[in-house]
């Protein structure tokens, strides 16, 4: 699968049933030696007027469970979220 095919897909947490973001708004952490994707870095932004607040959520690639036509389903263990 090419990166262009992943772009625009919604990222959904299966356990919380919540939308985390859209892949076009995320960064990928890539191993510089192997070229494999190690994690998705999803900005967790909250808008208050014109100011953005928040950090980012790092989702290790091993937690990506399914990539469909419209979304990417992830499953993160509770202890890894903190």
N, CA, C and O atoms as a printed pandas DataFrame, in Angstrom:
     atom_number atom_name residue_name chain_id  residue_number  x_coord  y_coord  z_coord
0              1         N          UNK        A               1    0.843   -1.175    0.000
1              2        CA          UNK        A               1    0.000    0.000    0.000
2              3         C          UNK        A               1    0.889    1.238    0.000
3              4         O          UNK        A               1    1.903    1.282    0.696
4              5         N          UNK        A               2    0.517    2.212   -0.759
5              6        CA          UNK        A               2    1.276    3.460   -0.850
6              7         C          UNK        A               2    0.732    4.499    0.128
7              8         O          UNK        A               2   -0.433    4.460    0.524
8              9         N          UNK        A               3    1.605    5.424    0.502
9             10        CA          UNK        A               3    1.206    6.489    1.422
10            11         C          UNK        A               3    0.029    7.280    0.861
11            12         O          UNK        A               3   -0.860    7.685    1.611
12            13         N          UNK        A               4    0.016    7.501   -0.439
13            14        CA          UNK        A               4   -1.081    8.254   -1.046
14            15         C          UNK        A               4   -2.425    7.545   -0.868
15            16         O          UNK        A               4   -3.467    8.199   -0.834
16            17         N          UNK        A               5   -2.409    6.216   -0.755
17            18        CA          UNK        A               5   -3.638    5.459   -0.534
18            19         C          UNK        A               5   -4.113    5.574    0.914
19            20         O          UNK        A               5   -5.304    5.413    1.181
20            21         N          UNK        A               6   -3.207    5.850    1.851
21            22        CA          UNK        A               6   -3.568    6.014    3.257
22            23         C          UNK        A               6   -4.107    7.407    3.545
23            24         O          UNK        A               6   -4.900    7.590    4.468
24            25         N          UNK        A               7   -3.686    8.377    2.768
25            26        CA          UNK        A               7   -4.050    9.771    3.015
26            27         C          UNK        A               7   -5.559    9.976    2.987
27            28         O          UNK        A               7   -6.254    9.469    2.107
28            29         N          UNK        A               8   -6.047   10.726    3.963
29            30        CA          UNK        A               8   -7.461   11.068    4.034
30            31         C          UNK        A               8   -8.318   10.080    4.803
31            32         O          UNK        A               8   -9.511   10.319    4.988
32            33         N          UNK        A               9   -7.741    8.977    5.254
33            34        CA          UNK        A               9   -8.519    7.991    6.015
34            35         C          UNK        A               9   -8.653    8.441    7.472
35            36         O          UNK        A               9   -7.712    8.976    8.059
36            37         N          UNK        A              10   -9.829    8.214    8.038
37            38        CA          UNK        A              10  -10.050    8.522    9.447
38            39         C          UNK        A              10   -9.373    7.462   10.300
39            40         O          UNK        A              10   -9.350    6.285    9.938
40            41         N          UNK        A              11   -8.822    7.878   11.432
41            42        CA          UNK        A              11   -8.214    6.955   12.378
42            43         C          UNK        A              11   -9.176    6.822   13.551
43            44         O          UNK        A              11   -9.521    7.813   14.195
44            45         N          UNK        A              12   -9.611    5.585   13.827
45            46        CA          UNK        A              12  -10.634    5.327   14.840
46            47         C          UNK        A              12  -10.085    4.354   15.876
47            48         O          UNK        A              12   -9.527    3.312   15.532
48            49         N          UNK        A              13  -10.252    4.709   17.159
49            50        CA          UNK        A              13   -9.868    3.838   18.268
50            51         C          UNK        A              13  -11.007    2.857   18.509
51            52         O          UNK        A              13  -12.116    3.265   18.855
52            53         N          UNK        A              14  -10.739    1.558   18.327
53            54        CA          UNK        A              14  -11.776    0.531   18.454
54            55         C          UNK        A              14  -12.314    0.417   19.873
55            56         O          UNK        A              14  -13.512    0.204   20.056
56            57         N          UNK        A              15  -11.456    0.554   20.885
57            58        CA          UNK        A              15  -11.902    0.401   22.274
58            59         C          UNK        A              15  -12.785    1.566   22.735
59            60         O          UNK        A              15  -13.805    1.358   23.391
60            61         N          UNK        A              16  -12.393    2.765   22.392
61            62        CA          UNK        A              16  -13.140    3.945   22.832
62            63         C          UNK        A              16  -14.222    4.363   21.837
63            64         O          UNK        A              16  -15.066    5.205   22.144
64            65         N          UNK        A              17  -14.190    3.768   20.648
65            66        CA          UNK        A              17  -15.124    4.132   19.576
66            67         C          UNK        A              17  -15.101    5.637   19.332
67            68         O          UNK        A              17  -16.140    6.291   19.244
68            69         N          UNK        A              18  -13.869    6.170   19.224
69            70        CA          UNK        A              18  -13.752    7.603   18.991
70            71         C          UNK        A              18  -12.784    7.887   17.854
71            72         O          UNK        A              18  -11.816    7.160   17.634
72            73         N          UNK        A              19  -13.070    8.951   17.150
73            74        CA          UNK        A              19  -12.260    9.388   16.025
74            75         C          UNK        A              19  -11.051   10.142   16.549
75            76         O          UNK        A              19  -11.196   11.070   17.345
76            77         N          UNK        A              20   -9.843    9.749   16.106
77            78        CA          UNK        A              20   -8.624   10.396   16.579
78            79         C          UNK        A              20   -8.089   11.431   15.605
79            80         O          UNK        A              20   -7.360   12.340   16.001
80            81         N          UNK        A              21   -8.439   11.302   14.352
81            82        CA          UNK        A              21   -7.931   12.247   13.363
82            83         C          UNK        A              21   -8.022   11.672   11.971
83            84         O          UNK        A              21   -8.570   10.590   11.758
84            85         N          UNK        A              22   -7.481   12.407   11.036
85            86        CA          UNK        A              22   -7.447   12.000    9.637
86            87         C          UNK        A              22   -5.990   11.883    9.234
87            88         O          UNK        A              22   -5.184   12.748    9.577
88            89         N          UNK        A              23   -5.641   10.838    8.519
89            90        CA          UNK        A              23   -4.243   10.575    8.223
90            91         C          UNK        A              23   -3.547   11.719    7.501
91            92         O          UNK        A              23   -2.335   11.870    7.653
92            93         N          UNK        A              24   -4.230   12.502    6.751
93            94        CA          UNK        A              24   -3.608   13.655    6.102
94            95         C          UNK        A              24   -3.111   14.687    7.096
95            96         O          UNK        A              24   -2.274   15.527    6.766
96            97         N          UNK        A              25   -3.639   14.619    8.335
97            98        CA          UNK        A              25   -3.261   15.558    9.386
98            99         C          UNK        A              25   -2.295   14.926   10.375
99           100         O          UNK        A              25   -2.060   15.484   11.447
100          101         N          UNK        A              26   -1.736   13.786   10.040
101          102        CA          UNK        A              26   -0.836   13.091   10.951
102          103         C          UNK        A              26    0.552   12.981   10.339
103          104         O          UNK        A              26    0.744   13.223    9.148
104          105         N          UNK        A              27    1.496   12.618   11.161
105          106        CA          UNK        A              27    2.845   12.333   10.699
106          107         C          UNK        A              27    3.118   10.858   10.909
107          108         O          UNK        A              27    2.502   10.211   11.756
108          109         N          UNK        A              28    4.041   10.339   10.136
109          110        CA          UNK        A              28    4.463    8.958   10.289
110          111         C          UNK        A              28    5.862    8.938   10.869
111          112         O          UNK        A              28    6.714    9.741   10.487
112          113         N          UNK        A              29    6.100    8.016   11.795
113          114        CA          UNK        A              29    7.449    7.794   12.315
114          115         C          UNK        A              29    8.004    6.604   11.529
115          116         O          UNK        A              29    7.473    5.496   11.606
116          117         N          UNK        A              30    9.069    6.844   10.780
117          118        CA          UNK        A              30    9.608    5.824    9.885
118          119         C          UNK        A              30   11.020    5.471   10.311
119          120         O          UNK        A              30   11.825    6.354   10.610
120          121         N          UNK        A              31   11.325    4.172   10.340
121          122        CA          UNK        A              31   12.664    3.693   10.656
122          123         C          UNK        A              31   13.578    4.099    9.508
123          124         O          UNK        A              31   13.346    3.717    8.361
124          125         N          UNK        A              32   14.621    4.876    9.813
125          126        CA          UNK        A              32   15.480    5.392    8.754
126          127         C          UNK        A              32   16.375    4.325    8.115
127          128         O          UNK        A              32   16.938    4.556    7.045
128          129         N          UNK        A              33   16.510    3.169    8.751
129          130        CA          UNK        A              33   17.334    2.100    8.182
130          131         C          UNK        A              33   16.517    1.143    7.317
131          132         O          UNK        A              33   16.967    0.730    6.247
132          133         N          UNK        A              34   15.314    0.790    7.780
133          134        CA          UNK        A              34   14.505   -0.189    7.053
134          135         C          UNK        A              34   13.422    0.448    6.194
135          136         O          UNK        A              34   12.939   -0.175    5.248
136          137         N          UNK        A              35   13.032    1.685    6.510
137          138        CA          UNK        A              35   11.967    2.351    5.777
138          139         C          UNK        A              35   10.577    1.922    6.207
139          140         O          UNK        A              35    9.593    2.320    5.584
140          141         N          UNK        A              36   10.473    1.115    7.262
141          142        CA          UNK        A              36    9.173    0.657    7.742
142          143         C          UNK        A              36    8.533    1.694    8.655
143          144         O          UNK        A              36    9.220    2.417    9.377
144          145         N          UNK        A              37    7.212    1.754    8.610
145          146        CA          UNK        A              37    6.471    2.652    9.493
146          147         C          UNK        A              37    6.516    2.082   10.903
147          148         O          UNK        A              37    6.205    0.910   11.116
148          149         N          UNK        A              38    6.908    2.922   11.873
149          150        CA          UNK        A              38    6.947    2.485   13.264
150          151         C          UNK        A              38    5.743    2.980   14.051
151          152         O          UNK        A              38    5.275    2.294   14.960
152          153         N          UNK        A              39    5.231    4.170   13.711
153          154        CA          UNK        A              39    4.107    4.716   14.465
154          155         C          UNK        A              39    3.407    5.813   13.671
155          156         O          UNK        A              39    3.983    6.419   12.767
156          157         N          UNK        A              40    2.155    6.050   14.033
157          158        CA          UNK        A              40    1.408    7.211   13.554
158          159         C          UNK        A              40    1.479    8.256   14.650
159          160         O          UNK        A              40    1.285    7.930   15.821
160          161         N          UNK        A              41    1.751    9.497   14.303
161          162        CA          UNK        A              41    1.765   10.602   15.261
162          163         C          UNK        A              41    0.579   11.497   14.931
163          164         O          UNK        A              41    0.573   12.204   13.923
164          165         N          UNK        A              42   -0.417   11.449   15.797
165          166        CA          UNK        A              42   -1.680   12.144   15.545
166          167         C          UNK        A              42   -1.769   13.363   16.447
167          168         O          UNK        A              42   -1.726   13.225   17.669
168          169         N          UNK        A              43   -1.892   14.562   15.869
169          170        CA          UNK        A              43   -2.034   15.746   16.723
170          171         C          UNK        A              43   -3.347   15.692   17.497
171          172         O          UNK        A              43   -4.398   15.400   16.927
172          173         N          UNK        A              44   -3.283   15.973   18.790
173          174        CA          UNK        A              44   -4.506   16.051   19.610
174          175         C          UNK        A              44   -4.740   17.515   19.911
175          176         O          UNK        A              44   -4.276   18.038   20.924
176          177         N          UNK        A              45   -5.465   18.175   19.018
177          178        CA          UNK        A              45   -5.658   19.621   19.096
178          179         C          UNK        A              45   -7.048   19.946   19.594
179          180         O          UNK        A              45   -8.021   19.277   19.245
180          181         N          UNK        A              46   -7.131   20.971   20.407
181          182        CA          UNK        A              46   -8.411   21.513   20.833
182          183         C          UNK        A              46   -8.416   22.980   20.438
183          184         O          UNK        A              46   -7.465   23.711   20.714
184          185         N          UNK        A              47   -9.481   23.398   19.798
185          186        CA          UNK        A              47   -9.569   24.783   19.336
186          187         C          UNK        A              47  -10.330   25.614   20.359
187          188         O          UNK        A              47  -11.454   25.282   20.734
188          189         N          UNK        A              48   -9.718   26.671   20.795
189          190        CA          UNK        A              48  -10.371   27.649   21.662
190          191         C          UNK        A              48  -10.197   29.001   20.976
191          192         O          UNK        A              48   -9.171   29.663   21.134
192          193         N          UNK        A              49  -11.205   29.397   20.220
193          194        CA          UNK        A              49  -11.053   30.601   19.419
194          195         C          UNK        A              49  -10.072   30.307   18.303
195          196         O          UNK        A              49  -10.289   29.400   17.500
196          197         N          UNK        A              50   -8.990   31.075   18.253
197          198        CA          UNK        A              50   -7.984   30.873   17.223
198          199         C          UNK        A              50   -6.735   30.193   17.752
199          200         O          UNK        A              50   -5.769   30.018   17.008
200          201         N          UNK        A              51   -6.731   29.806   19.019
201          202        CA          UNK        A              51   -5.538   29.189   19.616
202          203         C          UNK        A              51   -5.658   27.678   19.615
203          204         O          UNK        A              51   -6.722   27.127   19.896
204          205         N          UNK        A              52   -4.579   27.025   19.303
205          206        CA          UNK        A              52   -4.531   25.566   19.355
206          207         C          UNK        A              52   -3.848   25.158   20.647
207          208         O          UNK        A              52   -2.859   25.767   21.056
208          209         N          UNK        A              53   -4.379   24.119   21.292
209          210        CA          UNK        A              53   -3.743   23.587   22.493
210          211         C          UNK        A              53   -3.702   22.071   22.372
211          212         O          UNK        A              53   -4.625   21.467   21.827
212          213         N          UNK        A              54   -2.648   21.460   22.871
213          214        CA          UNK        A              54   -2.568   20.011   22.858
214          215         C          UNK        A              54   -1.223   19.531   22.376
215          216         O          UNK        A              54   -0.381   20.324   21.956
216          217         N          UNK        A              55   -1.026   18.238   22.436
217          218        CA          UNK        A              55    0.207   17.620   22.003
218          219         C          UNK        A              55   -0.066   16.674   20.858
219          220         O          UNK        A              55   -0.733   17.031   19.887
220          221         N          UNK        A              56    0.455   15.458   20.977
221          222        CA          UNK        A              56    0.195   14.476   19.954
222          223         C          UNK        A              56    0.070   13.098   20.597
223          224         O          UNK        A              56    0.567   12.855   21.697
224          225         N          UNK        A              57   -0.594   12.221   19.892
225          226        CA          UNK        A              57   -0.773   10.849   20.328
226          227         C          UNK        A              57    0.099    9.978   19.431
227          228         O          UNK        A              57    0.004   10.052   18.206
228          229         N          UNK        A              58    0.955    9.147   20.046
229          230        CA          UNK        A              58    1.815    8.235   19.280
230          231         C          UNK        A              58    1.170    6.861   19.290
231          232         O          UNK        A              58    0.968    6.271   20.351
232          233         N          UNK        A              59    0.848    6.355   18.108
233          234        CA          UNK        A              59    0.225    5.042   17.979
234          235         C          UNK        A              59    1.218    4.107   17.292
235          236         O          UNK        A              59    1.453    4.236   16.090
236          237         N          UNK        A              60    1.806    3.164   18.038
237          238        CA          UNK        A              60    2.728    2.209   17.413
238          239         C          UNK        A              60    2.026    1.432   16.295
239          240         O          UNK        A              60    0.847    1.097   16.409
240          241         N          UNK        A              61    2.750    1.153   15.232
241          242        CA          UNK        A              61    2.185    0.492   14.058
242          243         C          UNK        A              61    1.577   -0.865   14.409
243          244         O          UNK        A              61    0.621   -1.290   13.760
244          245         N          UNK        A              62    2.104   -1.550   15.414
245          246        CA          UNK        A              62    1.568   -2.866   15.790
246          247         C          UNK        A              62    0.128   -2.786   16.285
247          248         O          UNK        A              62   -0.555   -3.808   16.349
248          249         N          UNK        A              63   -0.348   -1.582   16.638
249          250        CA          UNK        A              63   -1.717   -1.409   17.113
250          251         C          UNK        A              63   -2.698   -1.079   15.998
251          252         O          UNK        A              63   -3.894   -0.936   16.251
252          253         N          UNK        A              64   -2.208   -0.956   14.766
253          254        CA          UNK        A              64   -3.096   -0.767   13.618
254          255         C          UNK        A              64   -3.679   -2.134   13.295
255          256         O          UNK        A              64   -2.951   -3.051   12.915
256          257         N          UNK        A              65   -4.987   -2.271   13.446
257          258        CA          UNK        A              65   -5.636   -3.579   13.278
258          259         C          UNK        A              65   -6.218   -3.787   11.892
259          260         O          UNK        A              65   -6.186   -4.903   11.375
260          261         N          UNK        A              66   -6.750   -2.736   11.281
261          262        CA          UNK        A              66   -7.405   -2.897    9.991
262          263         C          UNK        A              66   -7.360   -1.584    9.232
263          264         O          UNK        A              66   -7.604   -0.519    9.799
264          265         N          UNK        A              67   -7.047   -1.665    7.947
265          266        CA          UNK        A              67   -7.077   -0.494    7.079
266          267         C          UNK        A              67   -8.156   -0.753    6.036
267          268         O          UNK        A              67   -8.032   -1.653    5.204
268          269         N          UNK        A              68   -9.208    0.043    6.094
269          270        CA          UNK        A              68  -10.319   -0.107    5.155
270          271         C          UNK        A              68  -10.293    0.981    4.097
271          272         O          UNK        A              68   -9.310    1.711    3.974
272          273         N          UNK        A              69  -11.367    1.088    3.338
273          274        CA          UNK        A              69  -11.426    2.086    2.278
274          275         C          UNK        A              69  -11.569    3.499    2.826
275          276         O          UNK        A              69  -11.120    4.455    2.192
276          277         N          UNK        A              70  -12.195    3.646    4.007
277          278        CA          UNK        A              70  -12.441    4.967    4.572
278          279         C          UNK        A              70  -11.726    5.238    5.881
279          280         O          UNK        A              70  -11.525    6.396    6.247
280          281         N          UNK        A              71  -11.334    4.178    6.599
281          282        CA          UNK        A              71  -10.757    4.410    7.913
282          283         C          UNK        A              71   -9.707    3.384    8.286
283          284         O          UNK        A              71   -9.589    2.322    7.674
284          285         N          UNK        A              72   -8.941    3.742    9.322
285          286        CA          UNK        A              72   -7.923    2.887    9.903
286          287         C          UNK        A              72   -8.359    2.617   11.338
287          288         O          UNK        A              72   -8.546    3.547   12.122
288          289         N          UNK        A              73   -8.521    1.333   11.679
289          290        CA          UNK        A              73   -8.945    0.949   13.023
290          291         C          UNK        A              73   -7.708    0.608   13.842
291          292         O          UNK        A              73   -6.880   -0.203   13.428
292          293         N          UNK        A              74   -7.592    1.240   15.017
293          294        CA          UNK        A              74   -6.471    0.949   15.909
294          295         C          UNK        A              74   -7.010    0.401   17.224
295          296         O          UNK        A              74   -8.166    0.630   17.580
296          297         N          UNK        A              75   -6.158   -0.321   17.936
297          298        CA          UNK        A              75   -6.536   -0.904   19.216
298          299         C          UNK        A              75   -5.340   -0.729   20.161
299          300         O          UNK        A              75   -4.331   -1.423   20.034
300          301         N          UNK        A              76   -5.467    0.200   21.101
301          302        CA          UNK        A              76   -4.372    0.522   22.012
302          303         C          UNK        A              76   -4.711   -0.005   23.398
303          304         O          UNK        A              76   -5.823    0.195   23.887
304          305         N          UNK        A              77   -3.765   -0.673   24.026
305          306        CA          UNK        A              77   -3.944   -1.146   25.389
306          307         C          UNK        A              77   -3.988    0.040   26.340
307          308         O          UNK        A              77   -3.296    1.033   26.120
308          309         N          UNK        A              78   -4.797   -0.051   27.400
309          310        CA          UNK        A              78   -4.976    1.033   28.361
310          311         C          UNK        A              78   -3.655    1.516   28.957
311          312         O          UNK        A              78   -3.427    2.723   29.031
312          313         N          UNK        A              79   -2.777    0.598   29.385
313          314        CA          UNK        A              79   -1.530    1.002   30.041
314          315         C          UNK        A              79   -0.576    1.724   29.102
315          316         O          UNK        A              79    0.304    2.447   29.569
316          317         N          UNK        A              80   -0.726    1.549   27.784
317          318        CA          UNK        A              80    0.170    2.207   26.828
318          319         C          UNK        A              80   -0.271    3.612   26.495
319          320         O          UNK        A              80    0.501    4.376   25.915
320          321         N          UNK        A              81   -1.504    3.979   26.849
321          322        CA          UNK        A              81   -2.010    5.320   26.532
322          323         C          UNK        A              81   -1.392    6.380   27.412
323          324         O          UNK        A              81   -1.313    7.537   27.001
324          325         N          UNK        A              82   -0.953    6.034   28.602
325          326        CA          UNK        A              82   -0.439    7.028   29.560
326          327         C          UNK        A              82    1.000    7.327   29.350
327          328         O          UNK        A              82    1.574    8.140   30.074
